[in-house]
Amino acid sequence: MKSLHEVYHAIIKDSLEMARKGPGNLDYAAAYARAGLSDPDVTDGRSLTHEAHTQALYVRTNLAGWRGTEAKAGRTLLDKLLKEYKKK
């Protein structure tokens, strides 16, 4: 994954798949990710707006139930963007 919106789309997709199997652990993260799609898409944390940064924090905080290789890549990108934002 290379951009914030790619991560958000992956979370939403996985949340829908998990919901078909029963109550999902990604419901809150998916809700925050949907709202985050209205923010500008970025590939670098220094380009994050304050609002996009806050939304990304909410998403990241609610990813405890997200599993798999795509989840690891998504978490890694979110962590990278949030860390770079702090350095700005």
PDB file with one MODEL, atoms N, CA, C and O in Angstrom:
MODEL        1
ATOM      1  N   MET A   1       0.841  -1.177   0.000  1.00  0.00           N
ATOM      2  CA  MET A   1       0.000   0.000   0.000  1.00  0.00           C
ATOM      3  C   MET A   1       0.878   1.229   0.000  1.00  0.00           C
ATOM      4  O   MET A   1       1.909   1.293   0.670  1.00  0.00           O
ATOM      5  N   LYS A   2       0.434   2.203  -0.774  1.00  0.00           N
ATOM      6  CA  LYS A   2       1.284   3.378  -0.932  1.00  0.00           C
ATOM      7  C   LYS A   2       0.625   4.683  -0.508  1.00  0.00           C
ATOM      8  O   LYS A   2       1.302   5.703  -0.387  1.00  0.00           O
ATOM      9  N   SER A   3      -0.687   4.667  -0.280  1.00  0.00           N
ATOM     10  CA  SER A   3      -1.333   5.922   0.092  1.00  0.00           C
ATOM     11  C   SER A   3      -2.357   5.693   1.202  1.00  0.00           C
ATOM     12  O   SER A   3      -2.797   4.571   1.454  1.00  0.00           O
ATOM     13  N   LEU A   4      -2.711   6.774   1.840  1.00  0.00           N
ATOM     14  CA  LEU A   4      -3.666   6.734   2.938  1.00  0.00           C
ATOM     15  C   LEU A   4      -5.009   6.173   2.480  1.00  0.00           C
ATOM     16  O   LEU A   4      -5.609   5.354   3.176  1.00  0.00           O
ATOM     17  N   HIS A   5      -5.478   6.603   1.331  1.00  0.00           N
ATOM     18  CA  HIS A   5      -6.769   6.119   0.842  1.00  0.00           C
ATOM     19  C   HIS A   5      -6.735   4.629   0.496  1.00  0.00           C
ATOM     20  O   HIS A   5      -7.744   3.941   0.650  1.00  0.00           O
ATOM     21  N   GLU A   6      -5.602   4.128   0.036  1.00  0.00           N
ATOM     22  CA  GLU A   6      -5.489   2.686  -0.219  1.00  0.00           C
ATOM     23  C   GLU A   6      -5.684   1.901   1.082  1.00  0.00           C
ATOM     24  O   GLU A   6      -6.359   0.871   1.097  1.00  0.00           O
ATOM     25  N   VAL A   7      -5.097   2.388   2.157  1.00  0.00           N
ATOM     26  CA  VAL A   7      -5.264   1.740   3.461  1.00  0.00           C
ATOM     27  C   VAL A   7      -6.731   1.797   3.874  1.00  0.00           C
ATOM     28  O   VAL A   7      -7.294   0.793   4.310  1.00  0.00           O
ATOM     29  N   TYR A   8      -7.349   2.961   3.738  1.00  0.00           N
ATOM     30  CA  TYR A   8      -8.749   3.115   4.123  1.00  0.00           C
ATOM     31  C   TYR A   8      -9.653   2.174   3.327  1.00  0.00           C
ATOM     32  O   TYR A   8     -10.550   1.550   3.893  1.00  0.00           O
ATOM     33  N   HIS A   9      -9.421   2.070   2.023  1.00  0.00           N
ATOM     34  CA  HIS A   9     -10.236   1.174   1.190  1.00  0.00           C
ATOM     35  C   HIS A   9     -10.057  -0.285   1.626  1.00  0.00           C
ATOM     36  O   HIS A   9     -11.024  -1.045   1.650  1.00  0.00           O
ATOM     37  N   ALA A  10      -8.833  -0.675   1.968  1.00  0.00           N
ATOM     38  CA  ALA A  10      -8.571  -2.044   2.412  1.00  0.00           C
ATOM     39  C   ALA A  10      -9.293  -2.330   3.731  1.00  0.00           C
ATOM     40  O   ALA A  10      -9.839  -3.418   3.914  1.00  0.00           O
ATOM     41  N   ILE A  11      -9.297  -1.377   4.634  1.00  0.00           N
ATOM     42  CA  ILE A  11      -9.984  -1.547   5.923  1.00  0.00           C
ATOM     43  C   ILE A  11     -11.483  -1.721   5.698  1.00  0.00           C
ATOM     44  O   ILE A  11     -12.107  -2.602   6.289  1.00  0.00           O
ATOM     45  N   ILE A  12     -12.050  -0.884   4.850  1.00  0.00           N
ATOM     46  CA  ILE A  12     -13.489  -0.953   4.570  1.00  0.00           C
ATOM     47  C   ILE A  12     -13.840  -2.293   3.931  1.00  0.00           C
ATOM     48  O   ILE A  12     -14.826  -2.927   4.307  1.00  0.00           O
ATOM     49  N   LYS A  13     -13.027  -2.721   2.963  1.00  0.00           N
ATOM     50  CA  LYS A  13     -13.269  -4.002   2.289  1.00  0.00           C
ATOM     51  C   LYS A  13     -13.205  -5.160   3.285  1.00  0.00           C
ATOM     52  O   LYS A  13     -14.091  -6.014   3.305  1.00  0.00           O
ATOM     53  N   ASP A  14     -12.168  -5.187   4.103  1.00  0.00           N
ATOM     54  CA  ASP A  14     -12.027  -6.275   5.074  1.00  0.00           C
ATOM     55  C   ASP A  14     -13.130  -6.233   6.134  1.00  0.00           C
ATOM     56  O   ASP A  14     -13.577  -7.278   6.607  1.00  0.00           O
ATOM     57  N   SER A  15     -13.564  -5.042   6.504  1.00  0.00           N
ATOM     58  CA  SER A  15     -14.651  -4.908   7.465  1.00  0.00           C
ATOM     59  C   SER A  15     -15.943  -5.518   6.917  1.00  0.00           C
ATOM     60  O   SER A  15     -16.668  -6.205   7.636  1.00  0.00           O
ATOM     61  N   LEU A  16     -16.220  -5.259   5.640  1.00  0.00           N
ATOM     62  CA  LEU A  16     -17.421  -5.828   5.016  1.00  0.00           C
ATOM     63  C   LEU A  16     -17.339  -7.351   4.950  1.00  0.00           C
ATOM     64  O   LEU A  16     -18.335  -8.038   5.174  1.00  0.00           O
ATOM     65  N   GLU A  17     -16.152  -7.880   4.644  1.00  0.00           N
ATOM     66  CA  GLU A  17     -15.971  -9.331   4.595  1.00  0.00           C
ATOM     67  C   GLU A  17     -16.139  -9.953   5.982  1.00  0.00           C
ATOM     68  O   GLU A  17     -16.748 -11.014   6.118  1.00  0.00           O
ATOM     69  N   MET A  18     -15.604  -9.301   7.002  1.00  0.00           N
ATOM     70  CA  MET A  18     -15.734  -9.806   8.371  1.00  0.00           C
ATOM     71  C   MET A  18     -17.184  -9.745   8.834  1.00  0.00           C
ATOM     72  O   MET A  18     -17.637 -10.632   9.558  1.00  0.00           O
ATOM     73  N   ALA A  19     -17.912  -8.718   8.430  1.00  0.00           N
ATOM     74  CA  ALA A  19     -19.304  -8.556   8.855  1.00  0.00           C
ATOM     75  C   ALA A  19     -20.188  -9.671   8.305  1.00  0.00           C
ATOM     76  O   ALA A  19     -21.180 -10.043   8.931  1.00  0.00           O
ATOM     77  N   ARG A  20     -19.833 -10.205   7.140  1.00  0.00           N
ATOM     78  CA  ARG A  20     -20.607 -11.314   6.571  1.00  0.00           C
ATOM     79  C   ARG A  20     -20.501 -12.571   7.433  1.00  0.00           C
ATOM     80  O   ARG A  20     -21.402 -13.410   7.448  1.00  0.00           O
ATOM     81  N   LYS A  21     -19.384 -12.683   8.150  1.00  0.00           N
ATOM     82  CA  LYS A  21     -19.149 -13.869   8.986  1.00  0.00           C
ATOM     83  C   LYS A  21     -19.707 -13.692  10.393  1.00  0.00           C
ATOM     84  O   LYS A  21     -19.824 -14.664  11.138  1.00  0.00           O
ATOM     85  N   GLY A  22     -20.045 -12.486  10.755  1.00  0.00           N
ATOM     86  CA  GLY A  22     -20.544 -12.198  12.099  1.00  0.00           C
ATOM     87  C   GLY A  22     -20.126 -10.805  12.504  1.00  0.00           C
ATOM     88  O   GLY A  22     -19.584 -10.057  11.691  1.00  0.00           O
ATOM     89  N   PRO A  23     -20.369 -10.448  13.751  1.00  0.00           N
ATOM     90  CA  PRO A  23     -19.984  -9.106  14.207  1.00  0.00           C
ATOM     91  C   PRO A  23     -18.490  -8.883  13.989  1.00  0.00           C
ATOM     92  O   PRO A  23     -17.664  -9.710  14.375  1.00  0.00           O
ATOM     93  N   GLY A  24     -18.162  -7.768  13.374  1.00  0.00           N
ATOM     94  CA  GLY A  24     -16.768  -7.508  13.032  1.00  0.00           C
ATOM     95  C   GLY A  24     -16.037  -6.668  14.058  1.00  0.00           C
ATOM     96  O   GLY A  24     -16.635  -5.882  14.792  1.00  0.00           O
ATOM     97  N   ASN A  25     -14.738  -6.854  14.088  1.00  0.00           N
ATOM     98  CA  ASN A  25     -13.894  -6.060  14.975  1.00  0.00           C
ATOM     99  C   ASN A  25     -13.409  -4.784  14.308  1.00  0.00           C
ATOM    100  O   ASN A  25     -12.739  -3.967  14.939  1.00  0.00           O
ATOM    101  N   LEU A  26     -13.739  -4.610  13.050  1.00  0.00           N
ATOM    102  CA  LEU A  26     -13.252  -3.438  12.327  1.00  0.00           C
ATOM    103  C   LEU A  26     -14.324  -2.374  12.110  1.00  0.00           C
ATOM    104  O   LEU A  26     -14.100  -1.413  11.375  1.00  0.00           O
ATOM    105  N   ASP A  27     -15.474  -2.534  12.736  1.00  0.00           N
ATOM    106  CA  ASP A  27     -16.584  -1.619  12.476  1.00  0.00           C
ATOM    107  C   ASP A  27     -16.223  -0.158  12.732  1.00  0.00           C
ATOM    108  O   ASP A  27     -16.504   0.703  11.899  1.00  0.00           O
ATOM    109  N   TYR A  28     -15.607   0.126  13.872  1.00  0.00           N
ATOM    110  CA  TYR A  28     -15.248   1.508  14.182  1.00  0.00           C
ATOM    111  C   TYR A  28     -14.162   2.018  13.248  1.00  0.00           C
ATOM    112  O   TYR A  28     -14.245   3.140  12.749  1.00  0.00           O
ATOM    113  N   ALA A  29     -13.150   1.203  13.010  1.00  0.00           N
ATOM    114  CA  ALA A  29     -12.065   1.608  12.107  1.00  0.00           C
ATOM    115  C   ALA A  29     -12.618   1.889  10.715  1.00  0.00           C
ATOM    116  O   ALA A  29     -12.217   2.857  10.069  1.00  0.00           O
ATOM    117  N   ALA A  30     -13.542   1.042  10.249  1.00  0.00           N
ATOM    118  CA  ALA A  30     -14.130   1.236   8.922  1.00  0.00           C
ATOM    119  C   ALA A  30     -14.951   2.523   8.868  1.00  0.00           C
ATOM    120  O   ALA A  30     -14.925   3.236   7.864  1.00  0.00           O
ATOM    121  N   ALA A  31     -15.675   2.819   9.941  1.00  0.00           N
ATOM    122  CA  ALA A  31     -16.459   4.064   9.977  1.00  0.00           C
ATOM    123  C   ALA A  31     -15.533   5.276   9.911  1.00  0.00           C
ATOM    124  O   ALA A  31     -15.802   6.229   9.180  1.00  0.00           O
ATOM    125  N   TYR A  32     -14.449   5.237  10.673  1.00  0.00           N
ATOM    126  CA  TYR A  32     -13.490   6.346  10.629  1.00  0.00           C
ATOM    127  C   TYR A  32     -12.790   6.414   9.272  1.00  0.00           C
ATOM    128  O   TYR A  32     -12.507   7.502   8.772  1.00  0.00           O
ATOM    129  N   ALA A  33     -12.511   5.253   8.676  1.00  0.00           N
ATOM    130  CA  ALA A  33     -11.864   5.221   7.361  1.00  0.00           C
ATOM    131  C   ALA A  33     -12.782   5.829   6.295  1.00  0.00           C
ATOM    132  O   ALA A  33     -12.324   6.581   5.435  1.00  0.00           O
ATOM    133  N   ARG A  34     -14.071   5.504   6.354  1.00  0.00           N
ATOM    134  CA  ARG A  34     -15.024   6.102   5.394  1.00  0.00           C
ATOM    135  C   ARG A  34     -15.012   7.619   5.504  1.00  0.00           C
ATOM    136  O   ARG A  34     -14.992   8.323   4.495  1.00  0.00           O
ATOM    137  N   ALA A  35     -15.025   8.116   6.731  1.00  0.00           N
ATOM    138  CA  ALA A  35     -14.983   9.575   6.930  1.00  0.00           C
ATOM    139  C   ALA A  35     -13.657  10.144   6.440  1.00  0.00           C
ATOM    140  O   ALA A  35     -13.611  11.259   5.920  1.00  0.00           O
ATOM    141  N   GLY A  36     -12.578   9.378   6.605  1.00  0.00           N
ATOM    142  CA  GLY A  36     -11.258   9.840   6.185  1.00  0.00           C
ATOM    143  C   GLY A  36     -11.092   9.936   4.681  1.00  0.00           C
ATOM    144  O   GLY A  36     -10.191  10.623   4.198  1.00  0.00           O
ATOM    145  N   LEU A  37     -11.952   9.252   3.933  1.00  0.00           N
ATOM    146  CA  LEU A  37     -11.857   9.335   2.469  1.00  0.00           C
ATOM    147  C   LEU A  37     -12.200  10.727   1.948  1.00  0.00           C
ATOM    148  O   LEU A  37     -11.894  11.055   0.802  1.00  0.00           O
ATOM    149  N   SER A  38     -12.830  11.541   2.782  1.00  0.00           N
ATOM    150  CA  SER A  38     -13.123  12.915   2.357  1.00  0.00           C
ATOM    151  C   SER A  38     -11.899  13.828   2.524  1.00  0.00           C
ATOM    152  O   SER A  38     -11.877  14.940   1.998  1.00  0.00           O
ATOM    153  N   ASP A  39     -10.890  13.357   3.252  1.00  0.00           N
ATOM    154  CA  ASP A  39      -9.635  14.110   3.403  1.00  0.00           C
ATOM    155  C   ASP A  39      -8.759  13.880   2.173  1.00  0.00           C
ATOM    156  O   ASP A  39      -8.961  12.910   1.442  1.00  0.00           O
ATOM    157  N   PRO A  40      -7.785  14.768   1.941  1.00  0.00           N
ATOM    158  CA  PRO A  40      -6.878  14.561   0.802  1.00  0.00           C
ATOM    159  C   PRO A  40      -6.084  13.262   0.950  1.00  0.00           C
ATOM    160  O   PRO A  40      -5.695  12.883   2.054  1.00  0.00           O
ATOM    161  N   ASP A  41      -5.850  12.586  -0.179  1.00  0.00           N
ATOM    162  CA  ASP A  41      -5.036  11.372  -0.179  1.00  0.00           C
ATOM    163  C   ASP A  41      -3.565  11.777  -0.138  1.00  0.00           C
ATOM    164  O   ASP A  41      -3.154  12.693  -0.851  1.00  0.00           O
ATOM    165  N   VAL A  42      -2.783  11.110   0.679  1.00  0.00           N
ATOM    166  CA  VAL A  42      -1.365  11.448   0.805  1.00  0.00           C
ATOM    167  C   VAL A  42      -0.517  10.183   0.802  1.00  0.00           C
ATOM    168  O   VAL A  42      -0.997   9.089   1.099  1.00  0.00           O
ATOM    169  N   THR A  43       0.750  10.361   0.461  1.00  0.00           N
ATOM    170  CA  THR A  43       1.711   9.266   0.505  1.00  0.00           C
ATOM    171  C   THR A  43       2.849   9.591   1.468  1.00  0.00           C
ATOM    172  O   THR A  43       3.761   8.786   1.655  1.00  0.00           O
ATOM    173  N   ASP A  44       2.791  10.774   2.077  1.00  0.00           N
ATOM    174  CA  ASP A  44       3.848  11.201   2.984  1.00  0.00           C
ATOM    175  C   ASP A  44       3.226  12.015   4.123  1.00  0.00           C
ATOM    176  O   ASP A  44       2.372  12.872   3.895  1.00  0.00           O
ATOM    177  N   GLY A  45       3.660  11.737   5.325  1.00  0.00           N
ATOM    178  CA  GLY A  45       3.067  12.340   6.508  1.00  0.00           C
ATOM    179  C   GLY A  45       3.175  13.835   6.587  1.00  0.00           C
ATOM    180  O   GLY A  45       2.367  14.479   7.257  1.00  0.00           O
ATOM    181  N   ARG A  46       4.154  14.406   5.919  1.00  0.00           N
ATOM    182  CA  ARG A  46       4.309  15.861   5.952  1.00  0.00           C
ATOM    183  C   ARG A  46       3.219  16.562   5.158  1.00  0.00           C
ATOM    184  O   ARG A  46       3.010  17.765   5.308  1.00  0.00           O
ATOM    185  N   SER A  47       2.521  15.804   4.308  1.00  0.00           N
ATOM    186  CA  SER A  47       1.433  16.367   3.507  1.00  0.00           C
ATOM    187  C   SER A  47       0.079  16.237   4.195  1.00  0.00           C
ATOM    188  O   SER A  47      -0.920  16.755   3.696  1.00  0.00           O
ATOM    189  N   LEU A  48       0.035  15.553   5.333  1.00  0.00           N
ATOM    190  CA  LEU A  48      -1.225  15.385   6.055  1.00  0.00           C
ATOM    191  C   LEU A  48      -1.722  16.715   6.600  1.00  0.00           C
ATOM    192  O   LEU A  48      -0.950  17.500   7.149  1.00  0.00           O
ATOM    193  N   THR A  49      -3.009  16.956   6.444  1.00  0.00           N
ATOM    194  CA  THR A  49      -3.611  18.108   7.111  1.00  0.00           C
ATOM    195  C   THR A  49      -3.854  17.718   8.566  1.00  0.00           C
ATOM    196  O   THR A  49      -3.790  16.542   8.922  1.00  0.00           O
ATOM    197  N   HIS A  50      -4.127  18.704   9.389  1.00  0.00           N
ATOM    198  CA  HIS A  50      -4.405  18.412  10.795  1.00  0.00           C
ATOM    199  C   HIS A  50      -5.610  17.484  10.922  1.00  0.00           C
ATOM    200  O   HIS A  50      -5.600  16.554  11.729  1.00  0.00           O
ATOM    201  N   GLU A  51      -6.654  17.740  10.118  1.00  0.00           N
ATOM    202  CA  GLU A  51      -7.863  16.920  10.167  1.00  0.00           C
ATOM    203  C   GLU A  51      -7.572  15.487   9.722  1.00  0.00           C
ATOM    204  O   GLU A  51      -8.048  14.537  10.344  1.00  0.00           O
ATOM    205  N   ALA A  52      -6.789  15.323   8.644  1.00  0.00           N
ATOM    206  CA  ALA A  52      -6.447  13.989   8.144  1.00  0.00           C
ATOM    207  C   ALA A  52      -5.592  13.236   9.165  1.00  0.00           C
ATOM    208  O   ALA A  52      -5.736  12.024   9.326  1.00  0.00           O
ATOM    209  N   HIS A  53      -4.714  13.947   9.844  1.00  0.00           N
ATOM    210  CA  HIS A  53      -3.884  13.343  10.889  1.00  0.00           C
ATOM    211  C   HIS A  53      -4.760  12.822  12.027  1.00  0.00           C
ATOM    212  O   HIS A  53      -4.585  11.694  12.489  1.00  0.00           O
ATOM    213  N   THR A  54      -5.692  13.644  12.468  1.00  0.00           N
ATOM    214  CA  THR A  54      -6.587  13.243  13.544  1.00  0.00           C
ATOM    215  C   THR A  54      -7.412  12.022  13.141  1.00  0.00           C
ATOM    216  O   THR A  54      -7.579  11.093  13.933  1.00  0.00           O
ATOM    217  N   GLN A  55      -7.927  12.023  11.911  1.00  0.00           N
ATOM    218  CA  GLN A  55      -8.725  10.901  11.425  1.00  0.00           C
ATOM    219  C   GLN A  55      -7.876   9.633  11.358  1.00  0.00           C
ATOM    220  O   GLN A  55      -8.338   8.555  11.732  1.00  0.00           O
ATOM    221  N   ALA A  56      -6.639   9.760  10.884  1.00  0.00           N
ATOM    222  CA  ALA A  56      -5.740   8.605  10.798  1.00  0.00           C
ATOM    223  C   ALA A  56      -5.444   8.037  12.190  1.00  0.00           C
ATOM    224  O   ALA A  56      -5.322   6.823  12.351  1.00  0.00           O
ATOM    225  N   LEU A  57      -5.330   8.908  13.188  1.00  0.00           N
ATOM    226  CA  LEU A  57      -5.129   8.437  14.562  1.00  0.00           C
ATOM    227  C   LEU A  57      -6.325   7.623  15.037  1.00  0.00           C
ATOM    228  O   LEU A  57      -6.155   6.573  15.657  1.00  0.00           O
ATOM    229  N   TYR A  58      -7.524   8.096  14.754  1.00  0.00           N
ATOM    230  CA  TYR A  58      -8.733   7.352  15.140  1.00  0.00           C
ATOM    231  C   TYR A  58      -8.769   5.996  14.451  1.00  0.00           C
ATOM    232  O   TYR A  58      -9.085   4.986  15.080  1.00  0.00           O
ATOM    233  N   VAL A  59      -8.447   5.967  13.165  1.00  0.00           N
ATOM    234  CA  VAL A  59      -8.443   4.703  12.432  1.00  0.00           C
ATOM    235  C   VAL A  59      -7.416   3.760  13.039  1.00  0.00           C
ATOM    236  O   VAL A  59      -7.724   2.606  13.335  1.00  0.00           O
ATOM    237  N   ARG A  60      -6.195   4.250  13.224  1.00  0.00           N
ATOM    238  CA  ARG A  60      -5.100   3.411  13.724  1.00  0.00           C
ATOM    239  C   ARG A  60      -5.419   2.830  15.102  1.00  0.00           C
ATOM    240  O   ARG A  60      -5.081   1.681  15.388  1.00  0.00           O
ATOM    241  N   THR A  61      -6.060   3.614  15.941  1.00  0.00           N
ATOM    242  CA  THR A  61      -6.395   3.181  17.291  1.00  0.00           C
ATOM    243  C   THR A  61      -7.402   2.030  17.292  1.00  0.00           C
ATOM    244  O   THR A  61      -7.458   1.261  18.252  1.00  0.00           O
ATOM    245  N   ASN A  62      -8.191   1.905  16.238  1.00  0.00           N
ATOM    246  CA  ASN A  62      -9.261   0.902  16.196  1.00  0.00           C
ATOM    247  C   ASN A  62      -8.950  -0.291  15.303  1.00  0.00           C
ATOM    248  O   ASN A  62      -9.872  -0.959  14.833  1.00  0.00           O
ATOM    249  N   LEU A  63      -7.681  -0.573  15.059  1.00  0.00           N
ATOM    250  CA  LEU A  63      -7.305  -1.662  14.157  1.00  0.00           C
ATOM    251  C   LEU A  63      -6.897  -2.957  14.859  1.00  0.00           C
ATOM    252  O   LEU A  63      -6.255  -3.809  14.246  1.00  0.00           O
ATOM    253  N   ALA A  64      -7.249  -3.113  16.101  1.00  0.00           N
ATOM    254  CA  ALA A  64      -6.826  -4.303  16.850  1.00  0.00           C
ATOM    255  C   ALA A  64      -7.296  -5.607  16.205  1.00  0.00           C
ATOM    256  O   ALA A  64      -6.604  -6.620  16.302  1.00  0.00           O
ATOM    257  N   GLY A  65      -8.451  -5.600  15.552  1.00  0.00           N
ATOM    258  CA  GLY A  65      -8.979  -6.824  14.967  1.00  0.00           C
ATOM    259  C   GLY A  65      -8.569  -7.087  13.535  1.00  0.00           C
ATOM    260  O   GLY A  65      -9.013  -8.067  12.937  1.00  0.00           O
ATOM    261  N   TRP A  66      -7.732  -6.233  12.974  1.00  0.00           N
ATOM    262  CA  TRP A  66      -7.343  -6.380  11.571  1.00  0.00           C
ATOM    263  C   TRP A  66      -6.135  -7.302  11.490  1.00  0.00           C
ATOM    264  O   TRP A  66      -5.102  -7.027  12.101  1.00  0.00           O
ATOM    265  N   ARG A  67      -6.255  -8.390  10.744  1.00  0.00           N
ATOM    266  CA  ARG A  67      -5.205  -9.401  10.652  1.00  0.00           C
ATOM    267  C   ARG A  67      -4.803  -9.654   9.203  1.00  0.00           C
ATOM    268  O   ARG A  67      -5.547  -9.344   8.273  1.00  0.00           O
ATOM    269  N   GLY A  68      -3.611 -10.223   9.031  1.00  0.00           N
ATOM    270  CA  GLY A  68      -3.132 -10.626   7.717  1.00  0.00           C
ATOM    271  C   GLY A  68      -2.017  -9.734   7.194  1.00  0.00           C
ATOM    272  O   GLY A  68      -1.647  -8.740   7.818  1.00  0.00           O
ATOM    273  N   THR A  69      -1.489 -10.116   6.029  1.00  0.00           N
ATOM    274  CA  THR A  69      -0.358  -9.370   5.455  1.00  0.00           C
ATOM    275  C   THR A  69      -0.781  -7.979   4.993  1.00  0.00           C
ATOM    276  O   THR A  69      -0.020  -7.020   5.123  1.00  0.00           O
ATOM    277  N   GLU A  70      -1.990  -7.869   4.458  1.00  0.00           N
ATOM    278  CA  GLU A  70      -2.482  -6.559   4.036  1.00  0.00           C
ATOM    279  C   GLU A  70      -2.645  -5.649   5.262  1.00  0.00           C
ATOM    280  O   GLU A  70      -2.361  -4.453   5.198  1.00  0.00           O
ATOM    281  N   ALA A  71      -3.096  -6.220   6.356  1.00  0.00           N
ATOM    282  CA  ALA A  71      -3.260  -5.457   7.591  1.00  0.00           C
ATOM    283  C   ALA A  71      -1.909  -4.950   8.094  1.00  0.00           C
ATOM    284  O   ALA A  71      -1.789  -3.803   8.525  1.00  0.00           O
ATOM    285  N   LYS A  72      -0.903  -5.807   8.034  1.00  0.00           N
ATOM    286  CA  LYS A  72       0.429  -5.400   8.501  1.00  0.00           C
ATOM    287  C   LYS A  72       0.957  -4.249   7.646  1.00  0.00           C
ATOM    288  O   LYS A  72       1.513  -3.284   8.172  1.00  0.00           O
ATOM    289  N   ALA A  73       0.783  -4.353   6.334  1.00  0.00           N
ATOM    290  CA  ALA A  73       1.244  -3.286   5.437  1.00  0.00           C
ATOM    291  C   ALA A  73       0.472  -1.992   5.704  1.00  0.00           C
ATOM    292  O   ALA A  73       1.049  -0.905   5.691  1.00  0.00           O
ATOM    293  N   GLY A  74      -0.818  -2.114   5.941  1.00  0.00           N
ATOM    294  CA  GLY A  74      -1.640  -0.932   6.228  1.00  0.00           C
ATOM    295  C   GLY A  74      -1.246  -0.263   7.523  1.00  0.00           C
ATOM    296  O   GLY A  74      -1.120   0.960   7.583  1.00  0.00           O
ATOM    297  N   ARG A  75      -1.048  -1.069   8.575  1.00  0.00           N
ATOM    298  CA  ARG A  75      -0.623  -0.507   9.857  1.00  0.00           C
ATOM    299  C   ARG A  75       0.740   0.161   9.747  1.00  0.00           C
ATOM    300  O   ARG A  75       0.969   1.227  10.318  1.00  0.00           O
ATOM    301  N   THR A  76       1.644  -0.478   9.004  1.00  0.00           N
ATOM    302  CA  THR A  76       2.991   0.071   8.828  1.00  0.00           C
ATOM    303  C   THR A  76       2.927   1.425   8.139  1.00  0.00           C
ATOM    304  O   THR A  76       3.615   2.360   8.548  1.00  0.00           O
ATOM    305  N   LEU A  77       2.105   1.540   7.094  1.00  0.00           N
ATOM    306  CA  LEU A  77       1.988   2.818   6.391  1.00  0.00           C
ATOM    307  C   LEU A  77       1.360   3.882   7.292  1.00  0.00           C
ATOM    308  O   LEU A  77       1.828   5.020   7.321  1.00  0.00           O
ATOM    309  N   LEU A  78       0.316   3.524   8.019  1.00  0.00           N
ATOM    310  CA  LEU A  78      -0.294   4.493   8.928  1.00  0.00           C
ATOM    311  C   LEU A  78       0.717   4.966   9.970  1.00  0.00           C
ATOM    312  O   LEU A  78       0.814   6.162  10.246  1.00  0.00           O
ATOM    313  N   ASP A  79       1.465   4.038  10.544  1.00  0.00           N
ATOM    314  CA  ASP A  79       2.483   4.413  11.540  1.00  0.00           C
ATOM    315  C   ASP A  79       3.518   5.353  10.937  1.00  0.00           C
ATOM    316  O   ASP A  79       3.928   6.326  11.571  1.00  0.00           O
ATOM    317  N   LYS A  80       3.940   5.059   9.707  1.00  0.00           N
ATOM    318  CA  LYS A  80       4.936   5.894   9.019  1.00  0.00           C
ATOM    319  C   LYS A  80       4.384   7.305   8.797  1.00  0.00           C
ATOM    320  O   LYS A  80       5.068   8.290   9.075  1.00  0.00           O
ATOM    321  N   LEU A  81       3.157   7.403   8.300  1.00  0.00           N
ATOM    322  CA  LEU A  81       2.560   8.713   8.038  1.00  0.00           C
ATOM    323  C   LEU A  81       2.396   9.511   9.324  1.00  0.00           C
ATOM    324  O   LEU A  81       2.674  10.710   9.354  1.00  0.00           O
ATOM    325  N   LEU A  82       1.945   8.850  10.382  1.00  0.00           N
ATOM    326  CA  LEU A  82       1.741   9.548  11.647  1.00  0.00           C
ATOM    327  C   LEU A  82       3.065  10.007  12.249  1.00  0.00           C
ATOM    328  O   LEU A  82       3.138  11.089  12.833  1.00  0.00           O
ATOM    329  N   LYS A  83       4.103   9.200  12.114  1.00  0.00           N
ATOM    330  CA  LYS A  83       5.424   9.575  12.626  1.00  0.00           C
ATOM    331  C   LYS A  83       5.997  10.759  11.840  1.00  0.00           C
ATOM    332  O   LYS A  83       6.556  11.685  12.428  1.00  0.00           O
ATOM    333  N   GLU A  84       5.855  10.726  10.510  1.00  0.00           N
ATOM    334  CA  GLU A  84       6.353  11.819   9.686  1.00  0.00           C
ATOM    335  C   GLU A  84       5.612  13.114   9.977  1.00  0.00           C
ATOM    336  O   GLU A  84       6.205  14.191   9.920  1.00  0.00           O
ATOM    337  N   TYR A  85       4.315  13.025  10.291  1.00  0.00           N
ATOM    338  CA  TYR A  85       3.534  14.218  10.605  1.00  0.00           C
ATOM    339  C   TYR A  85       4.093  14.916  11.843  1.00  0.00           C
ATOM    340  O   TYR A  85       4.150  16.144  11.904  1.00  0.00           O
ATOM    341  N   LYS A  86       4.505  14.116  12.826  1.00  0.00           N
ATOM    342  CA  LYS A  86       5.048  14.681  14.062  1.00  0.00           C
ATOM    343  C   LYS A  86       6.337  15.459  13.812  1.00  0.00           C
ATOM    344  O   LYS A  86       6.652  16.391  14.552  1.00  0.00           O
ATOM    345  N   LYS A  87       7.082  15.083  12.776  1.00  0.00           N
ATOM    346  CA  LYS A  87       8.366  15.709  12.483  1.00  0.00           C
ATOM    347  C   LYS A  87       8.214  17.028  11.731  1.00  0.00           C
ATOM    348  O   LYS A  87       9.182  17.772  11.574  1.00  0.00           O
ATOM    349  N   LYS A  88       7.012  17.314  11.271  1.00  0.00           N
ATOM    350  CA  LYS A  88       6.831  18.507  10.437  1.00  0.00           C
ATOM    351  C   LYS A  88       6.934  19.790  11.203  1.00  0.00           C
ATOM    352  O   LYS A  88       6.802  20.868  10.624  1.00  0.00           O
TER     353      LYS A  88
ENDMDL
END
